[in-house]
Amino acid sequence: QISWTPLLVLGYLFYLLLGAMVFQLLEKQAETHFRDQFQLEKLKFLQNNTCLDRQALEQFVQVLMEAWEKGVNPEGNSTNPSNWDFSNSFFFAGTVVTTIGYGNLSPSTVAGQIFCVFYALFGVPLNLAFLNQLGKALNAHLLTLERWVKKPGRAQVQCKFTILAIFLTTGTLLFLVFPPLVFSYVEGWSYGEGFYFTFITLSTIGFGDYVVGTNPNKHYIPVYRSLTAIWIVFGLAWLALVFNVGADLMERYLQLKWHKSDLSLAEGDTTKLEDEPEQPRIHIPS
C-alpha cells in the first residue's frame, strides 16, 4: 500500500497557496486605499498647520508608532489606566503561557524581557500539561454522558454521534456564540468583530488587532481581563479537542480514500491479468 503522506503534503501546500491568493485578492486593494488615504491626511495636516514641515510630522508619527509598540495607547491622556496593573499583568501572563501573543503589549525592560523568556520556557509546558488534564476531564464527562444517553437497542454509532453533537453544540454556545455578545456590549464592537476576536484568540492565532480592555475611553471593572483570561483557558481546552477530532476525522478520511484507490488499482490489475490469454509456460529441466 502506497503511503498517503504525499497526498497530505500536496493538500497542505495547496491549502496555503489558496489562502495566500484569496487574502491577496481581498486585502491588497484595501491596503492600497488606506495607505493613499493616510498620505492624503498627512498632506492636509501640513496644509492646515503651516508651522510644521514634513520632517517634523514624520518624527511625530514615529513617536506615535514607538508608543504603540510599547503598549501605550496614543489616544487620551496620561490618566489612562496602566497596562501593567495586576489585572492586565495577569491577562498578559495568560497570553504568554498559552502562546497567543497578541503583540500589542510586551516587556520593555531588559529584566522584563529576560524574565519573560524563562517564564515562557517553563510556563508553556505547564500550560500544555494543564490543558491535557483539562481535556481528560472533559473526555471523562463525555463518557459519563455517553453512558447516560446510551439505551438498549440504540446503535453505538448513533450514540457517539449524539454525544459529539451535544459536545459541539454546548461548547459552541459557551465559547463562540455567547462571549461575542459580552464583548460587543463591553467593548462596543459589532457581533462579527466579537466573534472574530473570540475565534482568533481561542485558536491561539492572536493577531492583536482586537484586544479586550484597551479602549481608554471606557471604564472596565478591575477583574474584567482576569475573567477573560480564565475564559480563554477553558475555551482553549474545548477548541483543542474540536481540532483534534477534526484532524482525526480528516486523517481517517484521507487514509480510507487512499486505501480504496489502492484496492481499485489492485483489482484492475487482477482483472487485466485474468482477461489476458494464458501464455505458454516454459519448463526448465532440473
C-alpha positions in Angstrom: 0.0 0.0 0.0 1.4 3.4 -1.0 1.6 5.9 1.8 -0.9 8.7 1.8 1.5 11.2 3.3 2.5 12.7 -0.1 -1.2 13.4 -0.7 -1.5 15.2 2.6 1.6 17.3 1.9 0.3 18.3 -1.5 -3.1 19.1 0.0 -1.4 21.2 2.8 0.7 23.2 0.3 -2.4 23.7 -2.0 -4.4 25.0 1.0 -1.6 27.5 1.8 -1.4 28.7 -1.8 -5.2 29.0 -1.9 -5.2 31.1 1.3 -2.4 33.3 0.0 -4.3 34.1 -3.2 -7.6 34.7 -1.5 -6.1 37.0 1.1 -4.1 38.9 -1.5 -7.3 39.3 -3.6 -9.4 40.6 -0.6 -6.9 42.7 1.3 -4.3 44.2 -1.1 -6.7 46.7 -2.7 -8.0 47.8 0.7 -4.4 48.3 2.0 -3.5 50.5 -1.0 -6.7 52.6 -0.4 -5.8 53.0 3.3 -2.2 53.9 2.5 -3.2 56.6 0.0 -5.8 57.9 2.4 -3.2 58.2 5.2 -0.8 60.1 2.9 -3.6 62.4 1.9 -4.5 63.1 5.6 -0.8 63.9 6.3 -0.8 66.4 3.4 -4.0 68.0 4.6 -2.5 68.3 8.1 0.6 70.0 6.8 -1.5 72.4 4.7 -3.7 73.3 7.8 -0.6 73.7 10.0 2.0 75.6 8.0 4.3 76.0 11.0 5.2 72.3 10.6 7.3 70.7 7.9 7.2 67.2 6.6 10.2 66.1 8.7 8.6 67.2 11.9 5.4 65.4 11.1 7.3 62.2 10.2 9.1 62.4 13.6 5.9 62.8 15.4 4.4 59.8 13.6 7.5 57.8 14.6 6.9 58.8 18.2 3.3 57.6 17.9 4.4 54.2 16.4 7.0 53.7 19.2 4.4 54.5 21.8 2.0 52.0 20.3 4.7 49.3 20.1 5.5 49.9 23.8 1.8 49.3 24.7 0.9 53.0 25.2 -2.3 54.0 23.6 -1.8 57.4 21.9 -5.4 58.3 22.4 -6.5 60.0 25.6 -4.0 61.5 28.1 -1.7 60.4 31.0 -4.7 59.5 33.2 -5.2 56.3 31.1 -5.1 53.2 33.3 -1.8 51.4 33.4 -1.2 48.4 31.2 0.7 46.7 34.0 -1.7 46.7 36.9 -2.3 43.3 38.4 -5.4 42.5 36.3 -3.7 43.4 33.0 -0.5 41.7 34.1 -2.5 38.5 34.8 -4.0 38.7 31.4 -0.6 39.2 29.8 0.8 36.2 31.7 -2.0 34.1 30.3 -1.2 35.2 26.7 2.4 34.2 27.3 1.9 30.7 28.5 -0.9 30.0 26.0 1.3 31.3 23.2 -1.5 33.6 22.0 0.9 36.6 22.0 -1.3 39.4 20.7 1.7 41.7 20.1 0.0 44.9 21.4 1.9 44.7 24.7 5.4 43.4 25.5 8.1 43.9 28.2 10.2 47.0 27.5 12.9 46.5 30.2 15.8 44.1 29.8 14.9 42.4 33.1 11.3 42.0 32.0 12.3 40.5 28.7 14.7 38.0 30.3 12.1 37.0 32.8 9.5 36.6 30.0 11.8 34.2 28.3 12.3 31.9 31.3 8.6 32.4 32.3 7.5 31.1 28.9 10.2 28.3 28.9 8.5 26.7 32.0 5.0 28.1 31.6 4.3 26.8 28.1 4.9 23.1 29.0 3.0 23.7 32.3 0.1 25.1 30.3 0.1 22.2 27.9 0.1 19.7 30.8 -2.8 21.6 32.4 -4.8 21.7 29.1 -4.1 18.0 28.7 -5.6 17.2 32.1 -8.5 19.5 31.4 -9.1 17.7 28.2 -9.0 14.3 30.0 -11.6 15.7 32.4 -13.8 16.8 29.5 -13.4 13.3 28.0 -14.5 11.7 31.3 -17.6 13.9 31.3 -18.3 12.9 27.7 -18.0 9.2 28.7 -20.4 9.8 31.6 -22.8 11.5 29.2 -22.4 8.6 26.8 -23.4 6.1 29.4 -26.4 8.2 30.3 -27.6 8.6 26.7 -26.9 5.0 25.8 -30.1 2.9 25.8 -30.8 -0.7 25.0 -31.2 -1.2 21.3 -29.7 2.1 20.3 -26.8 1.7 17.8 -23.3 2.6 19.0 -22.6 4.9 16.1 -25.8 6.8 16.7 -25.0 7.2 20.4 -21.5 8.5 19.6 -22.9 10.9 17.1 -25.4 12.2 19.6 -22.6 12.8 22.2 -20.5 14.6 19.7 -23.4 16.8 18.7 -24.1 17.7 22.3 -20.4 18.4 22.9 -20.0 20.6 19.9 -23.3 22.5 20.4 -22.7 23.2 24.1 -19.1 24.3 23.6 -20.1 26.5 20.6 -22.7 28.3 22.7 -20.4 28.7 25.7 -17.2 29.7 23.9 -18.1 31.1 20.5 -21.7 32.3 20.5 -22.4 34.0 23.9 -18.9 35.6 24.5 -19.1 37.9 21.5 -22.4 39.3 22.9 -20.5 40.3 26.1 -17.5 41.7 24.2 -19.9 43.6 21.9 -21.6 45.2 24.9 -18.5 46.0 26.9 -16.1 46.9 24.1 -18.5 48.5 21.6 -17.7 46.1 18.8 -20.1 44.6 16.4 -21.0 41.0 16.9 -18.9 40.0 13.9 -15.9 41.7 15.4 -16.5 40.0 18.7 -16.9 36.6 17.1 -13.7 37.2 15.1 -11.8 38.1 18.3 -13.2 35.1 20.0 -12.0 32.6 17.4 -8.7 34.2 16.8 -8.0 34.2 20.5 -9.1 30.6 21.3 -7.2 29.2 18.2 -4.0 31.0 19.6 -3.6 32.9 16.4 -3.7 36.2 18.3 -3.2 38.9 15.6 -3.6 41.6 18.2 -5.9 43.8 16.1 -8.7 43.3 18.6 -7.8 43.1 22.3 -10.2 43.4 25.3 -9.7 46.1 27.9 -7.6 48.5 25.8 -10.0 51.3 25.0 -9.0 54.4 27.1 -12.5 55.9 26.7 -14.2 53.0 28.5 -14.2 52.2 32.2 -13.6 48.5 32.9 -14.2 46.6 36.1 -10.8 45.5 37.6 -11.4 41.8 37.1 -12.6 42.1 33.5 -9.4 40.9 31.8 -8.7 38.3 34.5 -12.1 36.7 33.9 -11.4 36.9 30.2 -8.1 35.0 30.8 -10.0 32.3 32.7 -12.5 32.0 29.8 -9.6 31.7 27.4 -8.1 28.8 29.3 -11.3 26.7 29.2 -12.0 27.7 25.6 -8.5 26.6 24.6 -9.1 23.2 26.0 -12.5 22.8 24.3 -11.3 24.1 20.9 -8.2 21.9 21.1 -10.4 18.8 21.5 -12.5 20.0 18.5 -9.4 20.5 16.4 -8.1 17.0 17.4 -11.4 15.4 16.5 -11.4 17.3 13.1 -7.8 16.3 12.4 -8.5 12.6 13.3 -11.6 12.5 11.1 -9.7 14.1 8.2 -6.8 11.7 8.6 -9.2 8.7 8.6 -11.0 10.0 5.6 -7.8 10.5 3.6 -6.5 7.1 4.6 -9.8 5.5 3.6 -9.9 7.2 0.2 -6.3 6.4 -0.5 -6.8 2.8 0.6 -9.9 2.5 -1.6 -7.8 3.9 -4.5 -5.1 1.3 -4.0 -7.7 -1.5 -3.8 -9.3 -0.4 -7.0 -6.0 -0.3 -8.7 -5.1 -3.7 -7.5 -8.5 -5.1 -8.6 -8.0 -3.5 -12.0 -4.6 -5.2 -12.4 -6.1 -8.6 -11.3 -8.9 -8.2 -13.8 -6.4 -7.3 -16.5 -4.4 -10.4 -15.8 -7.5 -12.6 -15.8 -8.6 -11.2 -19.2 -5.2 -11.9 -20.9 -4.8 -15.2 -22.6 -2.7 -17.7 -20.8 0.9 -17.6 -22.0 2.7 -20.9 -22.7 4.8 -21.9 -19.7 8.5 -22.5 -20.0 9.6 -25.7 -18.2 13.2 -25.5 -17.1 14.6 -29.1 -16.7 16.1 -29.8 -13.3 
